[in-house]
Amino acid sequence: MKVLAYKKYGGPEVYGVEDRPVPVLSEGKPDEKGGEVLIRVHYSTVTATEAVFRRGDMMARLFTGLFRPKMQVLGEELAGTVVGSRSERFKEGDRVFGITGPEFGAHAQYIVLPDTAVLLPLPDSIAFEDAVACLDGFLTSLPFLRDVGCLKAGQKILINGASGSVGSAAVQVARMIGAEVTAVCSEANHALVKSIGADHVIDYRTTDFTESDRRYDVIFDTVGNLCFGKCKNVLTENGVLLEAAFDFSVLPAVLFTSLFSKKKVKIAATGLRPAPEKLEDLKLILSKMQSGDFKAVIDRIVDAHDIVEAHRYVDTGRKRGNLLVRMAP
């Protein structure tokens, strides 16, 4: 099978396509943990987080390896077909979508996942492409806005980077909650964010929202280029700045505001939540996709052999929604 792998940190060119054996299921009947499934991966995604891992940023190396990548095959989101089952939840031929968890490995044509993985059957009415594009952003935005930011109906939220994978999902989550949504992105993406639920739009190239008279209960920074020093002026008395792009530099503000300010800066490792919590959110996401409340935002779909160019594009920071990689037909 083909896999997308990198064996050292660096630019997009460190990536390559390799041939590896197709994984096999363990022998025996499903055990008390639920067994395993072998999935043919039709689509995965290339995310900004994976670009950080590829570059080997210092914070990322705490998870991926100090000197070289421990996990050579990335990819957390997938949509595909079960082609082998030692499971009581899934059978051969089932369409499925979900995430691998911290082990990654979805940038491969086949993957074995435990029955306890964050994985659901995918109805025929939803395309594989749309399903995989509704994983990263929504599984990040839901816990951030609902649980960390405690966003409520009627409150005002500003989303920085509203046209990206996480940002475009956050716009839809905030709309679902009933908040008034201001989206910050380039003018070229204003129509997009309005179409998915933004009430107001700001072009960051021409307008500095931190100098306006508007106040926000929640500011969700999906890019990582905001600071509390400026944002505090446009937060309400008990407002909160949520930082999705975690970096060591934000820790002093998190600590200071937790002790000395009504206005807070908060971070969260949403990807490290227990699998059962993620699975419940995935069920909600599927329900909202079926009702039309959550829509996939797809920038482009590339083939596996274009992985280097895909990473180059992600590195530009201009991705609209999700970039999908086609692994196996």
C-alpha positions in Angstrom: 0.0 0.0 0.0 1.0 3.6 -0.4 1.7 5.8 2.6 2.7 9.4 3.0 5.8 9.6 5.3 8.5 11.9 6.6 11.6 10.8 8.4 13.1 14.1 9.4 11.9 17.6 10.3 11.9 20.3 7.7 10.1 21.9 4.8 7.4 20.2 2.6 10.1 18.4 0.6 10.8 16.0 3.5 7.6 14.2 2.6 7.5 11.3 0.2 5.3 8.4 -0.9 6.4 5.0 0.2 5.3 1.4 -0.2 4.5 -0.5 2.9 2.7 -3.8 3.7 -1.0 -3.7 4.3 -1.7 -4.0 8.0 -3.6 -7.1 9.2 -6.1 -7.7 11.9 -5.2 -9.6 15.0 -6.3 -13.2 15.1 -9.2 -14.4 17.2 -12.7 -13.1 18.0 -13.5 -9.6 19.2 -12.2 -9.3 22.8 -13.8 -7.3 25.6 -12.3 -4.1 24.2 -14.3 -4.5 21.0 -12.0 -5.9 18.4 -10.6 -4.2 15.3 -11.4 -3.1 11.8 -9.3 -2.8 8.7 -10.3 0.4 6.7 -9.5 1.3 3.2 -8.9 5.0 3.5 -10.5 7.0 0.7 -9.8 10.5 2.0 -7.8 12.1 4.7 -6.8 15.8 5.4 -3.7 17.9 5.5 -3.9 20.3 8.4 -2.0 23.2 9.9 -1.2 21.0 12.9 0.5 18.4 10.7 2.5 21.1 9.1 3.7 22.1 12.5 4.7 18.5 13.2 6.5 18.3 9.9 8.5 21.5 10.6 9.5 20.2 14.0 8.5 23.3 16.0 9.9 22.9 19.5 6.4 22.6 21.2 5.5 19.9 18.7 8.7 17.9 19.3 7.5 17.2 22.8 4.9 14.9 21.2 6.5 13.9 18.0 10.2 13.3 19.1 13.0 15.6 20.0 15.4 14.7 17.2 13.4 12.9 14.6 9.7 12.0 14.0 8.5 9.0 16.1 5.3 8.9 14.0 6.4 8.9 10.3 2.9 8.6 8.9 0.6 11.4 10.0 -3.1 12.0 9.2 -5.8 11.9 11.9 -9.0 12.3 10.0 -10.3 9.7 7.6 -13.3 8.5 5.6 -13.3 5.1 4.1 -14.7 1.6 3.8 -14.3 -1.4 6.2 -12.6 -4.2 4.3 -11.9 -6.4 7.2 -13.6 -6.8 10.6 -13.0 -8.4 13.9 -15.6 -6.2 15.4 -19.1 -6.2 16.8 -19.7 -2.6 15.8 -18.7 -2.7 12.1 -18.9 -5.2 9.3 -17.1 -5.5 6.0 -18.5 -3.0 3.5 -19.5 -0.4 6.0 -18.8 3.2 5.1 -17.2 4.9 8.1 -15.6 8.2 9.1 -13.7 9.4 12.2 -10.3 10.0 13.7 -7.4 7.8 14.6 -6.4 9.6 17.8 -2.9 10.6 18.8 -1.4 7.6 16.9 -2.2 9.2 13.6 -1.6 6.9 10.5 -4.5 8.0 8.3 -2.1 9.1 5.5 -2.1 5.5 4.3 -4.3 3.5 2.0 -5.2 1.1 4.8 -5.3 1.4 8.5 -6.3 -0.9 11.4 -8.2 0.8 14.2 -9.6 -0.6 17.4 -13.3 -0.9 17.8 -13.1 1.8 20.5 -11.8 4.4 18.1 -13.7 7.6 17.4 -15.5 6.1 14.4 -19.1 6.1 13.2 -21.0 4.5 10.3 -21.4 7.0 7.5 -24.9 7.2 5.8 -25.0 6.9 2.0 -26.5 10.4 1.8 -23.1 12.0 2.9 -20.1 11.9 0.6 -16.8 10.7 1.9 -15.3 14.0 1.0 -17.8 16.0 3.0 -17.5 13.7 6.0 -13.8 13.9 6.3 -14.0 17.7 5.9 -16.3 18.0 9.0 -13.9 16.4 11.4 -10.9 18.6 12.3 -12.7 21.9 12.6 -15.8 20.8 14.4 -14.1 18.5 16.8 -11.9 21.4 17.8 -14.5 24.2 17.8 -17.2 22.4 19.7 -15.3 21.9 22.9 -13.5 25.2 22.7 -16.7 27.3 22.3 -19.1 25.2 24.3 -16.9 24.0 27.1 -13.9 26.3 27.4 -15.4 29.6 26.3 -18.9 28.7 27.7 -20.5 30.6 24.7 -24.2 31.2 25.2 -27.1 32.3 23.0 -27.2 36.0 22.5 -23.5 36.6 23.3 -21.1 38.2 20.8 -18.2 36.2 19.5 -15.4 37.2 17.2 -13.6 34.5 15.2 -10.1 35.3 14.0 -9.2 33.2 10.9 -12.8 32.5 10.2 -12.3 31.0 6.7 -9.9 28.2 7.7 -10.6 24.7 8.8 -11.2 25.5 12.4 -12.5 29.0 11.8 -15.2 28.0 9.3 -16.4 25.3 11.7 -16.4 27.7 14.6 -18.7 30.1 12.7 -21.2 27.3 12.3 -20.9 26.1 15.9 -21.4 29.6 17.2 -24.4 30.1 14.9 -25.8 26.8 16.2 -25.4 28.0 19.8 -27.2 31.2 18.9 -24.4 33.7 19.3 -23.9 36.9 17.2 -20.9 36.1 15.0 -18.2 38.4 13.7 -15.8 36.8 11.3 -12.3 38.1 10.6 -10.7 37.0 7.3 -9.6 38.5 4.0 -12.2 40.2 1.8 -12.0 37.4 -0.7 -13.5 35.1 1.9 -16.3 37.3 3.1 -19.0 35.7 1.0 -17.9 32.3 2.2 -18.1 33.0 5.9 -21.5 34.9 5.4 -22.9 31.8 3.6 -22.1 29.6 6.7 -23.5 32.0 9.3 -21.4 35.0 10.0 -23.4 38.1 10.9 -20.6 40.6 10.5 -17.3 40.4 8.6 -14.0 42.3 9.1 -11.2 42.4 6.6 -8.0 42.1 8.7 -6.0 43.8 6.0 -7.8 47.1 6.3 -9.4 47.1 9.7 -7.9 46.5 13.2 -10.8 45.1 15.2 -9.0 45.8 18.5 -9.5 49.5 17.9 -13.2 49.4 17.4 -16.0 50.3 19.8 -17.5 46.8 19.6 -17.2 44.4 22.6 -17.1 40.6 22.5 -17.9 38.0 25.1 -15.6 35.6 23.4 -12.7 36.0 20.9 -11.6 32.8 19.3 -8.2 33.0 17.8 -7.7 30.1 15.4 -4.6 31.6 13.8 -2.4 32.4 16.8 -1.5 36.0 16.0 -3.5 37.8 18.6 -2.4 38.9 22.1 -4.3 39.7 25.3 -2.7 43.1 25.6 -4.7 44.4 22.6 -7.7 42.1 22.7 -8.6 43.0 26.3 -9.8 46.4 25.1 -12.6 44.8 23.1 -13.5 42.0 25.5 -16.6 42.5 27.8 -16.0 42.7 31.6 -15.9 38.9 31.9 -14.8 38.2 28.3 -12.4 35.4 27.3 -9.8 35.1 24.6 -9.5 31.5 23.4 -6.2 30.5 21.8 -6.6 27.4 19.5 -3.0 27.6 18.2 -1.2 26.7 21.4 2.3 28.1 21.9 4.6 28.6 24.9 4.3 32.4 24.5 0.7 32.4 25.5 1.3 30.7 28.9 2.1 33.9 30.8 -1.2 35.5 29.8 -3.1 32.4 30.7 -1.5 32.4 34.2 -1.8 36.1 34.8 -5.4 36.4 33.8 -6.4 33.3 35.8 -5.1 35.0 38.9 -5.6 38.7 38.5 -8.2 39.5 35.8 -11.9 39.1 35.2 -11.0 38.8 31.5 -9.3 35.5 30.7 -7.0 33.9 28.2 -7.7 30.2 27.9 -6.2 27.3 26.0 -7.2 23.6 25.7 -5.8 20.4 24.4 -9.0 19.4 22.7 -7.3 16.7 20.7 -6.3 14.9 24.0 -9.9 14.5 25.3 -11.0 11.0 26.1 -12.3 9.0 23.1 -15.9 8.7 24.5 -16.2 12.5 24.7 -15.0 12.9 21.1 -17.4 10.1 20.0 -20.4 12.0 21.5 -19.3 15.1 19.6 -18.9 13.1 16.4 -22.5 11.9 16.8 -23.7 15.5 17.2 -21.6 16.5 14.1 -23.1 13.7 12.0 -26.6 14.7 13.1 -26.0 18.4 12.2 -24.6 17.3 8.8 -27.7 15.3 8.1 -29.9 18.3 9.0 -27.9 20.7 6.9 -26.8 22.8 9.9 -23.1 21.9 9.5 -21.6 22.2 6.0 -18.3 21.0 4.8 -15.9 23.7 3.5 -13.4 22.2 1.1 -10.6 24.2 -0.5 -9.2 21.5 -2.7 -8.6 17.8 -3.1 -5.2 16.5 -4.0 -3.8 13.1 -4.9 -1.3 11.3 -2.6 1.7 12.0 -4.9 1.0 15.8 -4.6 1.6 15.8 -0.8 4.6 18.1 -1.1 2.6 20.7 -2.9 -0.2 20.2 -0.4 2.1 21.1 2.5 3.5 24.1 0.6 -0.1 25.3 0.2 -1.0 24.8 3.9 2.2 26.7 4.8 0.9 29.8 3.0 -1.8 30.2 5.6 -4.4 30.9 2.9 -6.3 27.6 3.0 -10.1 28.0 2.8 -11.6 25.4 4.9 -10.1 21.9 4.4 -7.5 20.4 2.2 -8.2 16.8 1.4 -5.8 14.1 0.2 -7.2 11.2 -1.8 -5.5 8.0 -0.6 -7.3 5.1 -2.2 -10.2 5.1 -4.8 
